[in-house]
Amino acid sequence: MLKAMFFLASLSIDYPLRSPDEPLLRARMQDCQLQGGNAFYDVQLPYAVLNLKQGVGRLVRDVNDSGVIIICDN
């Protein structure tokens, strides 16, 4: 395992959203909408936040580690 001092920056070209064409995700989004929820905020966003947290966790593994997270989108 590489120490964080060798991995100083993480670059995300886009938000880590899952494809709505995935059958399981599509079913969860449809169920959410049928129950009156917002499929983006209730289904897609939690996945994106989890993926972002995992990416940050790869960058910062220790209290002494530091790094830069850059998220780019249109």
Backbone torsions as a table, in degrees:
resi	resn	phi	psi	omega
1	MET	NA	131.8	178.1
2	LEU	-79.0	140.8	174.3
3	LYS	-72.2	153.8	-177.5
4	ALA	-62.1	-22.5	-179.6
5	MET	-63.4	-19.0	177.5
6	PHE	-91.7	-8.8	-176.9
7	PHE	-127.3	91.5	-169.3
8	LEU	-96.0	-19.1	-176.1
9	ALA	-144.1	149.5	175.2
10	SER	-126.1	130.7	-178.8
11	LEU	-118.8	122.7	176.1
12	SER	-109.9	121.3	-176.5
13	ILE	-75.7	-26.4	-177.8
14	ASP	-150.5	165.7	175.8
15	TYR	-64.7	142.6	-175.5
16	PRO	-80.3	59.8	178.5
17	LEU	-85.5	145.6	177.0
18	ARG	-82.4	155.2	-180.0
19	SER	-71.1	128.4	178.1
20	PRO	-69.0	-4.6	177.0
21	ASP	-80.7	-12.7	177.8
22	GLU	-66.2	126.8	-174.5
23	PRO	-56.6	-44.6	-178.3
24	LEU	-66.7	-42.9	178.5
25	LEU	-65.0	-42.6	178.9
26	ARG	-59.6	-41.9	179.1
27	ALA	-64.6	-41.8	178.5
28	ARG	-64.3	-39.4	179.7
29	MET	-68.0	-41.0	177.9
30	GLN	-64.1	-42.4	178.5
31	ASP	-63.0	-41.1	178.4
32	CYS	-60.4	-46.1	-180.0
33	GLN	-65.0	-38.3	178.5
34	LEU	-63.9	-29.4	179.2
35	GLN	-89.2	7.8	176.8
36	GLY	86.2	11.0	-179.8
37	GLY	-89.7	176.2	177.5
38	ASN	-104.2	112.3	-173.8
39	ALA	-59.7	-35.0	-179.6
40	PHE	-69.2	-52.3	-176.0
41	TYR	-72.9	-33.0	-174.4
42	ASP	-92.1	-22.2	-176.5
43	VAL	-119.3	-58.1	-174.8
44	GLN	-67.7	-46.8	-175.0
45	LEU	-61.5	-42.5	177.3
46	PRO	-59.7	-36.7	176.2
47	TYR	-64.7	-43.1	-179.4
48	ALA	-63.4	-42.1	179.6
49	VAL	-64.5	-41.6	178.8
50	LEU	-62.0	-45.2	179.1
51	ASN	-64.5	-38.5	178.2
52	LEU	-65.5	-42.8	177.9
53	LYS	-62.1	-39.1	178.6
54	GLN	-65.7	-38.8	177.6
55	GLY	-64.3	-41.8	177.5
56	VAL	-65.4	-37.7	178.9
57	GLY	-63.3	-29.7	176.3
58	ARG	-73.7	-28.3	-179.6
59	LEU	-82.9	-45.6	-176.4
60	VAL	-114.0	102.8	-176.6
61	ARG	-106.6	-10.3	-172.4
62	ASP	-143.5	155.5	179.6
63	VAL	-62.5	-21.5	179.9
64	ASN	-89.2	-7.4	-179.2
65	ASP	-82.3	153.6	173.5
66	SER	-146.0	162.1	-179.7
67	GLY	-173.0	-177.0	-177.8
68	VAL	-124.2	132.3	174.6
69	ILE	-110.9	125.5	178.7
70	ILE	-120.5	123.4	178.7
71	ILE	-117.5	122.9	-178.5
72	CYS	-116.2	139.4	176.5
73	ASP	-157.2	161.5	-179.9
74	ASN	-69.2	NA	NA
